Amino acid sequence: MTSWQLVRMIGGTFILLSLALGVEGSPIFHSSNWLWFTAFVGVNLLQSGFTKWCLMETIMRKLGARAGN
């Protein structure tokens, strides 16, 4: 699996989990403050689209993931 695939899978997981923890109608609701984490992940994904640099991808490469195209 390539680093860009891992970044998208981790980003999607973080967004879904933080939404589940931050939305009051969720059965695992904890606090609406989790929505800040959702926004943080979304902004980082948007930023990586403009700059072509993503911290999570750098971390994944250092952990041994193959570089993606």
N, C-alpha and C positions, 0 to 999 in steps of 0.2 A: 504494500500500500504506500502511496506517495505522501509526501508531507502536506501537499495542498488538499488531498482527500481527507487526511486526518484533521486538518484545521477546520474544514467545513463540517465534519462529523462532530467534532468537539464543540464548535460554535453553535451548531443546531441543538446539541444536547444541553449546553449551558442555557440557551434561550428558552427551550421548552421547560427545563427544570426550574429556572428562575420565575417563569410565568406561573407554573404550577404552585410555587411557593408564595407568589406575590399577589395573585388574584383571589379576592375574597370568596368567590364561589367554588374554589377548588377544594377537594377533600383533604389536601395536604397543606392548606394555607398556613403560613407562619407569620408573615409581616409584609405589608405593602412596600416596605423598603427594598425588597428583592427586585422590584421593578427598576431600581437604579442600576442593578447589575445587568438586567436585560438591556437597558439603554447603553451601558458601557460596552457590552459585547457588540451590539449593533453598530455603534459609532466606530469601533475598531475594525469591523468588517468593511464598513464604508471607507474608512481611511486607507485600508490596505488596497482597496480597489483603485484609489487615486495615486498612491505612492508606490504600489507594487512591493511593499514591505510589510510583513506581519510578524509581530513578536512571537506568536504561537508557532508559526512555521519555523522560525529560527530555533525555537526550543525543540520542536519535533526533529529537526535535522540533527541537532546536537545529541539527541537521544537515539539516533540511528536510523531515522526514517529516510527513505530515498527522496531526492529532490524531484519535484514534479515539473511538468512542462508549463 
